[in-house]
Amino acid sequence: MKKIFLCLFVLVVCIGVFAQQVSDFEWESDNRGDVIITGYTGTGGAITIPGEINGRPVTAIGPTAFFEKNLSSVIIPDSVISIEVMAFSQNRLSSVTISSNLTTIGAYAFHGNQINSITIPNSVTSIGESAFAQNRLTSVVIPNSVISIERRAFGSNRLTSATIGNSVISIEAFAFGENQLTSITIPNSVTSIDLGAFSQNPLLSVTVGANVYLGDNAIPSFNRGYINSGSQAGTYTRQNANSTTWTRR
């Protein structure tokens, strides 16, 4: 009898905790009946977003859903495929676990936090404007699934290492600006590197593929224009971060 009572007590407590957790989230249904998280009324700190509500999967985090909610860490379930504009911006996030099925990271999604590491899953196709700007990232790997890295996506971090996947076509303005990169390899898939994409980095080595257009100051002290397939693609180095002369190796 005591064992039965204990089990029932634990079950009631667990249900109560889960119900309390779900009650912290505001949500709505999309046209398929799946759940979009639209707001949060909890006290912040470390949170885990539920994978389903009322038996329906949580597939999206809506615009500004967790904007300025004093979050310190978040676990995003694998059911989520889209994180929309400013969804987690302006918190104090230092730890983020992203859904392994995520496809879209919207503009300013994690802007203005304290994130020092992030794993971007090999399902993401686009990284929105300023998505991870103004954080504390020291390294990042852009998976091969990503096609575009939008304006200031990783600007104003502490990056010393950035690996760009070989499906990226465009790197937009200031995408990696204001970091601490000393070397970068641009894959052959990239056809456009926009204005200041790697500006304000102490770059000493740049490997650039063929047939890419460089915008103004896309790479510090590089000339604007096309890198031709024959004579110009390759690895360039300079003696120090203040030098305006690059030498092709």
matplotlib code that plots the C-alpha trace (Angstrom):
import matplotlib.pyplot as plt

x = [0.0, 2.8, 4.5, 1.3, 0.8, 4.4, 4.0, 0.8, 2.4, 5.4, 3.0, 0.9, 4.1, 5.5, 2.2, 2.0, 5.6, 4.9, 1.7, 3.4, 6.1, 3.6, 1.6, 4.6, 4.4, 1.9, 1.2, -1.1, -1.7, -0.6, -2.8, -1.7, -2.6, 1.1, 2.2, 4.0, 5.3, 4.4, 5.3, 6.7, 5.4, 7.8, 10.6, 13.5, 16.7, 17.3, 14.3, 13.4, 10.8, 8.3, 8.4, 4.6, 1.6, -1.9, -0.5, 0.6, 4.3, 6.0, 7.5, 8.2, 9.4, 7.5, 8.8, 10.0, 8.6, 11.4, 12.6, 14.1, 12.9, 16.0, 16.9, 20.3, 20.0, 17.5, 17.0, 15.1, 13.4, 14.0, 10.5, 11.3, 12.1, 12.0, 13.2, 11.8, 12.8, 14.2, 12.9, 15.6, 17.3, 18.4, 18.6, 21.7, 21.9, 25.2, 24.0, 21.8, 20.9, 19.4, 16.9, 18.7, 15.9, 16.1, 16.0, 15.7, 17.3, 15.6, 17.0, 18.2, 17.2, 19.9, 21.2, 22.6, 23.3, 26.4, 26.6, 30.2, 29.6, 26.9, 26.3, 24.4, 22.8, 23.3, 19.7, 19.9, 19.7, 19.8, 21.2, 19.4, 20.6, 22.4, 21.2, 24.2, 25.6, 26.9, 27.6, 30.8, 31.4, 35.0, 34.5, 31.7, 31.2, 28.8, 27.4, 27.2, 23.4, 23.6, 23.2, 23.3, 24.9, 23.1, 24.2, 26.0, 25.0, 28.1, 29.2, 30.7, 31.7, 35.2, 35.7, 39.2, 38.0, 35.2, 34.6, 32.3, 30.4, 30.9, 27.3, 27.3, 26.7, 26.6, 28.2, 26.4, 27.6, 29.6, 28.6, 31.8, 32.8, 34.4, 35.9, 39.4, 39.9, 43.5, 42.7, 39.7, 39.0, 36.3, 34.9, 34.5, 30.7, 30.7, 30.0, 29.5, 31.1, 29.5, 30.6, 32.8, 31.9, 35.3, 36.1, 37.7, 39.5, 43.3, 43.4, 46.8, 45.8, 42.8, 42.1, 39.6, 38.0, 37.4, 34.6, 33.7, 32.8, 34.3, 32.4, 34.1, 36.4, 34.9, 38.3, 40.5, 42.7, 41.6, 40.6, 36.9, 36.0, 36.0, 38.4, 39.0, 39.3, 42.8, 45.3, 43.7, 42.2, 44.4, 45.8, 46.9, 49.0, 50.2, 52.8, 50.6, 47.0, 48.0, 49.6, 47.7, 49.8, 48.6, 50.9, 49.5, 51.3]
y = [0.0, 2.4, 1.7, 2.4, 5.6, 6.7, 5.9, 7.9, 10.8, 10.9, 10.7, 13.6, 15.7, 15.0, 15.9, 19.0, 20.1, 19.4, 21.3, 24.2, 24.1, 24.1, 26.8, 29.2, 29.1, 30.9, 29.2, 29.0, 26.4, 26.7, 25.5, 21.9, 22.0, 22.0, 24.3, 27.7, 29.1, 32.8, 33.9, 33.1, 34.1, 32.2, 33.7, 32.9, 31.2, 27.7, 26.4, 23.4, 24.0, 21.1, 19.0, 18.8, 20.6, 19.0, 16.1, 18.3, 18.8, 22.2, 23.0, 26.7, 29.4, 32.6, 36.2, 37.7, 34.7, 34.9, 38.4, 39.9, 37.1, 36.8, 33.3, 31.8, 28.6, 26.9, 23.4, 23.5, 20.2, 18.2, 18.9, 22.5, 23.3, 27.1, 29.8, 33.2, 36.8, 37.9, 34.8, 34.6, 38.0, 40.2, 37.6, 36.4, 33.0, 31.3, 27.8, 26.9, 23.4, 23.7, 21.2, 18.7, 19.2, 23.0, 24.4, 28.2, 30.6, 33.9, 37.5, 38.5, 35.1, 34.9, 38.5, 40.1, 37.2, 35.6, 32.4, 31.1, 28.0, 26.8, 23.6, 24.4, 21.2, 19.9, 20.7, 24.5, 26.2, 29.8, 31.9, 35.2, 38.8, 39.3, 35.9, 35.3, 38.9, 40.4, 37.2, 35.6, 32.9, 31.8, 29.3, 28.3, 25.6, 26.4, 23.0, 22.0, 22.4, 26.2, 28.2, 31.8, 33.6, 36.9, 40.4, 40.5, 36.9, 36.4, 40.0, 41.3, 38.0, 36.7, 34.3, 32.9, 30.1, 29.9, 26.9, 27.6, 24.8, 24.0, 24.7, 28.4, 30.6, 34.1, 35.7, 39.0, 42.4, 42.3, 38.6, 38.0, 41.6, 42.6, 39.3, 37.9, 35.7, 35.4, 32.9, 32.0, 29.6, 30.5, 27.4, 27.3, 27.3, 31.0, 33.4, 36.6, 38.1, 41.4, 44.7, 44.3, 40.6, 39.9, 43.5, 44.3, 41.0, 40.6, 38.3, 37.0, 34.2, 34.0, 31.1, 32.1, 30.0, 30.8, 33.0, 34.9, 38.6, 40.6, 43.7, 46.8, 45.7, 42.2, 41.0, 43.8, 45.5, 43.2, 44.9, 44.9, 42.8, 39.3, 36.6, 34.9, 31.1, 31.0, 33.5, 34.8, 32.0, 30.6, 31.4, 34.9, 36.0, 39.3, 40.0, 41.7, 42.9, 46.5, 45.5, 46.5, 44.1, 40.5, 38.0, 35.0, 31.8]
z = [0.0, 0.9, -2.5, -4.3, -2.4, -3.1, -6.9, -7.0, -5.2, -7.6, -10.6, -9.3, -8.6, -12.1, -13.7, -11.7, -12.7, -16.4, -16.3, -14.6, -17.3, -20.1, -18.5, -18.8, -22.6, -24.8, -28.1, -31.1, -33.8, -37.4, -40.4, -39.8, -36.1, -35.0, -32.2, -32.5, -29.3, -29.2, -25.7, -22.3, -18.9, -16.7, -14.5, -16.8, -16.0, -17.5, -19.5, -21.6, -24.3, -24.5, -27.6, -27.7, -26.2, -26.1, -28.1, -31.0, -31.9, -31.2, -34.6, -34.4, -32.1, -33.1, -33.5, -30.1, -28.2, -25.6, -26.2, -23.0, -20.7, -18.6, -19.9, -19.0, -21.0, -23.3, -24.7, -28.0, -28.8, -32.0, -33.1, -33.8, -37.5, -37.4, -35.0, -36.1, -35.8, -32.5, -30.8, -28.1, -28.5, -25.6, -22.8, -20.9, -22.6, -22.2, -23.2, -26.2, -27.4, -30.9, -32.4, -34.6, -37.3, -37.4, -41.0, -40.4, -38.0, -38.3, -38.1, -34.6, -33.3, -30.6, -30.9, -27.8, -25.5, -23.9, -26.0, -26.1, -28.2, -30.6, -32.7, -35.8, -37.1, -40.6, -41.5, -41.3, -44.8, -43.8, -41.0, -40.7, -40.3, -36.9, -35.8, -33.5, -33.4, -30.2, -28.3, -27.1, -29.7, -30.2, -33.0, -35.3, -38.0, -40.7, -41.9, -45.6, -45.6, -45.3, -48.5, -47.2, -44.3, -43.9, -42.9, -39.6, -38.7, -36.6, -36.2, -32.9, -31.3, -30.3, -33.2, -33.7, -35.9, -38.5, -40.9, -43.8, -45.4, -49.1, -50.0, -49.0, -52.0, -50.4, -47.4, -46.8, -45.5, -42.2, -41.7, -39.7, -39.0, -35.7, -34.6, -34.0, -37.1, -38.4, -41.2, -43.3, -46.1, -48.6, -50.3, -54.1, -53.7, -52.7, -55.5, -53.5, -50.5, -49.7, -48.2, -45.1, -44.6, -42.8, -41.9, -38.5, -38.2, -37.9, -40.9, -42.0, -44.3, -46.7, -49.1, -51.7, -54.4, -58.0, -59.5, -56.4, -56.3, -53.5, -52.3, -50.8, -47.9, -48.0, -46.9, -45.3, -47.9, -50.8, -54.0, -54.9, -57.9, -59.3, -58.4, -61.7, -62.0, -63.4, -62.0, -58.9, -56.8, -54.1, -50.7, -49.8, -46.8, -45.3, -42.7, -40.1, -39.6, -40.6, -43.9, -47.1, -49.2, -49.7, -51.4, -53.3, -52.3]

ax = plt.figure().add_subplot(projection="3d")
ax.plot(x, y, z, "-o")
ax.set_aspect("equal")
plt.show()
